[in-house]
């Protein structure tokens, strides 16, 4: 797989744009389809759809990178960013909201994104809040694409959405899919292992084996990559649940590398954002907490 990814990167290298900020962060433009690109910088991957109706952007990383991101987008289209979709509230996906809003972008997001951003003590002036919010699904019809945005309950957070472009056959999973690593499940913000599994199951139902997938973090992915990720999530949940059922306590589960080593050894992910002990603790806590109605339904 690493050789395949390397080959792909080499092949598209002439078509990748770069912009670098003073801190050394590169903004790379990776072509996905005829008018869809993935922007990789620092934080969550960005997706851009260009066309006569204006530029549609999915997430915006950190505020300090906005100028460089805008410059990169201008190499793709002379149209301004007209719509900005927030896939959840974390700062590496919404940090540039106020900057793009000032440039005229209309921000859309799930209800909980606005609620959480508005409650953020750092956002004292209330700038960068979504203007249009929804509680379930919404569809946009722009640039010859039907853009399906669907909410996933209690997955990475309580505010996640999947964004699917069926016309172009491109899915944006955001942080319900970390390609090439363990997931980050934000329990304090409504996330759960059951919800993350339900998100991957829904995503796979929306797409086919030819779909190109932009994950929240990691390289552009395939149906196979996404399917393997779901298998991992289910395996992690099953292993930790069995350990719980056998009477193991929290500390024993955190220390038991065998529960997760089938997928990544502790050594492989020791420097990652989510390492072995951390994911074992997260899943233990998720399975131990009382289930909401949505989470209970997802287990059926």
C-alpha positions in Angstrom: 0.0 0.0 0.0 2.8 2.5 0.8 4.4 1.8 -2.6 1.1 2.4 -4.3 0.6 5.7 -2.5 4.1 6.8 -3.3 3.6 5.9 -7.0 0.4 8.0 -7.0 2.0 11.0 -5.4 4.9 10.8 -7.9 2.4 10.6 -10.8 0.4 13.7 -9.7 3.3 15.7 -8.4 3.4 18.0 -11.5 -0.3 18.9 -10.8 0.1 19.6 -7.1 0.2 23.3 -6.1 2.1 24.4 -3.0 1.9 27.5 -0.8 4.0 27.8 2.3 3.4 30.0 5.4 6.0 31.5 7.6 5.8 28.5 9.9 6.6 26.1 7.1 3.1 24.7 6.5 2.6 23.6 2.9 -0.8 23.9 1.3 -0.9 21.1 -1.3 -3.6 20.9 -4.0 -4.4 17.3 -4.9 -6.7 16.8 -7.9 -9.6 14.4 -7.1 -11.9 14.8 -10.2 -12.5 17.3 -12.9 -13.5 20.1 -10.7 -12.9 18.7 -7.2 -9.6 19.1 -5.3 -8.3 18.1 -1.9 -6.2 20.7 0.0 -3.8 19.3 2.5 -2.1 21.6 5.0 -2.3 21.5 8.8 -5.4 20.1 10.3 -8.3 18.4 8.5 -8.3 17.9 4.8 -10.2 20.5 2.8 -12.3 19.8 -0.2 -13.0 22.4 -2.9 -15.6 22.2 -5.7 -15.2 24.8 -8.4 -17.6 25.9 -11.1 -19.8 28.7 -12.5 -21.9 28.9 -9.4 -18.9 29.8 -7.3 -16.5 27.8 -5.2 -17.8 25.4 -2.5 -15.5 24.6 0.3 -15.6 21.9 2.9 -13.9 22.9 6.1 -11.1 25.5 6.4 -8.3 24.5 8.9 -6.8 27.2 11.1 -7.2 30.9 10.9 -3.5 31.7 10.4 -3.6 29.6 7.3 -6.5 31.3 5.6 -4.5 33.6 3.4 -2.5 30.8 2.0 -5.5 28.6 1.5 -7.3 31.4 -0.3 -4.2 31.9 -2.5 -4.2 28.2 -3.3 -7.9 28.2 -4.2 -7.4 31.1 -6.5 -5.1 28.9 -8.6 -8.1 26.6 -9.2 -10.8 29.3 -9.9 -11.3 33.0 -10.1 -14.7 32.5 -8.4 -14.9 33.4 -4.7 -15.7 30.9 -2.0 -19.5 31.2 -2.0 -20.4 28.4 0.4 -18.4 26.9 3.2 -19.6 23.7 4.9 -18.3 22.8 8.4 -18.3 19.1 8.9 -18.0 19.5 12.7 -16.9 22.1 15.2 -13.2 21.3 15.9 -10.8 24.2 15.4 -8.7 22.4 12.7 -11.8 22.4 10.6 -13.5 25.7 11.5 -10.6 27.9 12.6 -10.8 30.0 9.4 -14.5 30.5 9.5 -14.4 34.2 10.3 -11.8 34.9 7.6 -13.8 33.2 4.9 -17.1 34.7 6.1 -15.5 38.2 5.8 -14.8 37.4 2.2 -18.4 36.6 1.6 -18.7 32.9 2.2 -22.0 31.6 3.5 -21.4 29.0 6.2 -23.5 25.8 6.6 -23.3 23.2 9.4 -25.2 21.0 11.7 -27.1 22.7 14.5 -24.5 21.5 17.1 -21.6 23.1 15.3 -23.2 26.5 15.7 -24.1 25.7 19.4 -20.6 24.6 20.2 -18.8 27.4 18.4 -21.1 30.0 20.0 -20.4 28.5 23.4 -16.6 28.7 22.9 -15.2 31.2 25.3 -12.5 32.2 22.8 -15.1 33.3 20.3 -16.2 36.4 22.3 -17.4 38.4 19.3 -19.5 35.6 17.8 -17.7 35.7 14.4 -17.5 32.8 12.0 -20.7 31.1 13.2 -22.7 29.0 10.6 -25.6 31.1 9.1 -27.6 28.1 7.9 -27.9 25.1 10.2 -29.8 21.8 10.0 -30.6 18.8 12.2 -30.5 16.0 9.8 -29.9 16.3 6.0 -29.6 19.0 3.5 -28.9 18.9 -0.3 -27.2 21.6 -2.4 -27.5 21.8 -6.1 -24.4 23.7 -7.4 -21.8 23.5 -10.2 -23.7 20.6 -11.9 -23.4 18.5 -8.7 -26.0 17.3 -6.2 -24.3 17.7 -2.8 -25.8 15.5 -0.1 -24.9 16.5 3.5 -26.1 14.0 6.1 -25.7 14.1 9.9 -24.2 11.2 11.8 -25.2 10.8 15.4 -22.5 10.7 18.1 -19.6 9.5 15.9 -16.4 11.5 16.1 -18.5 14.2 17.9 -22.2 15.1 18.1 -21.9 17.4 15.1 -20.5 15.3 12.3 -21.7 15.1 8.7 -20.8 13.1 5.7 -20.7 15.1 2.4 -21.3 13.1 -0.7 -21.1 14.3 -4.3 -22.9 11.5 -6.2 -22.5 13.2 -9.6 -18.7 13.2 -9.2 -18.7 10.1 -7.0 -16.6 11.7 -4.3 -17.3 11.3 -0.5 -15.9 13.5 2.2 -16.0 11.6 5.5 -14.3 14.2 7.7 -13.1 12.9 11.0 -15.3 9.9 11.0 -12.5 8.3 9.0 -8.8 8.6 9.7 -7.0 6.9 6.9 -4.0 5.0 8.1 -4.4 5.4 11.8 -6.6 4.7 14.8 -9.7 7.0 15.1 -10.0 10.0 17.3 -13.3 9.7 19.1 -14.0 12.9 21.1 -16.1 11.4 24.0 -16.3 14.8 25.8 -18.1 16.2 22.7 -20.6 13.5 22.2 -18.5 11.0 20.2 -18.7 7.2 20.6 -17.3 4.0 19.1 -20.8 2.9 18.2 -21.5 6.1 16.4 -18.2 6.0 14.6 -19.0 2.5 13.3 -22.5 3.6 12.2 -20.9 6.5 10.3 -18.6 4.2 8.3 -21.5 1.8 7.7 -23.6 4.7 6.3 -20.8 6.0 4.2 -20.1 2.7 2.6 -23.8 2.3 1.8 -23.8 5.7 0.0 -20.9 4.8 -2.3 -19.5 2.2 -4.7 -16.1 0.7 -5.3 -15.1 3.5 -7.7 -15.8 6.3 -5.2 -12.9 8.5 -4.3 -12.9 9.2 -0.5 -11.5 12.3 1.2 -10.9 11.4 4.8 -10.7 13.9 7.7 -7.0 13.1 8.0 -4.7 11.0 5.8 -4.3 10.3 2.1 -7.0 10.2 -0.5 -8.7 6.8 0.0 -10.5 4.1 -1.8 -13.5 2.0 -1.0 -11.2 -0.8 0.2 -9.4 1.6 2.6 -12.7 2.7 4.0 -14.0 -0.9 4.3 -10.8 -1.9 6.2 -11.3 1.0 8.5 -14.8 -0.2 9.4 -13.4 -3.7 10.0 -10.8 -2.2 12.3 -13.5 -0.2 14.3 -15.6 -3.3 14.7 -12.6 -5.4 15.7 -11.5 -2.8 18.3 -15.0 -2.6 19.8 -15.3 -6.4 19.9 -11.9 -6.9 21.5 -12.4 -4.3 24.2 -16.0 -5.5 24.9 -14.8 -9.1 25.4 -12.1 -7.8 27.8 -14.8 -5.9 29.7 -17.0 -9.0 29.8 -14.2 -11.1 31.2 -13.8 -8.8 34.1 -10.8 -6.7 33.1 -10.7 -3.2 34.6 -9.7 0.0 32.9 -6.0 -0.1 33.7 -5.7 -3.7 32.5 -7.4 -2.9 29.2 -5.2 0.2 28.6 -2.1 -2.0 29.1 -3.3 -4.9 27.0 -1.7 -4.3 23.6 -3.2 -7.6 22.2 -6.6 -5.9 22.0 -5.4 -3.5 19.3 -2.2 -5.0 17.8 -4.0 -6.9 15.0 -4.4 -3.5 13.4 -1.5 -1.4 14.6 1.2 -2.3 17.2 1.8 0.2 19.9 5.3 0.8 18.4 3.8 1.7 15.0 1.5 4.4 16.5 3.6 5.5 19.5 4.1 9.0 18.0 0.6 9.3 16.6 -2.1 11.6 17.8 -4.0 8.5 19.0 -1.6 5.8 20.2 -2.4 2.2 21.4 -3.1 2.9 25.1 -5.2 6.0 24.2 -7.5 4.2 21.8 -8.0 1.3 24.3 -8.9 3.8 27.0 -11.2 5.7 24.6 -13.1 2.6 23.6 -13.3 1.3 27.2 -14.8 4.6 28.3 -17.2 4.7 25.3 -18.5 1.2 26.0 -18.7 1.8 29.8 -20.8 5.0 29.5 -24.6 4.9 29.5 -25.9 4.8 25.9 -28.1 7.4 24.4 -31.1 6.3 22.3 -29.2 7.0 19.1 -26.2 4.9 20.2 -28.5 2.0 21.4 -30.2 2.0 18.0 -26.9 1.9 16.2 -25.9 -1.4 18.0 -29.0 -3.2 16.7 
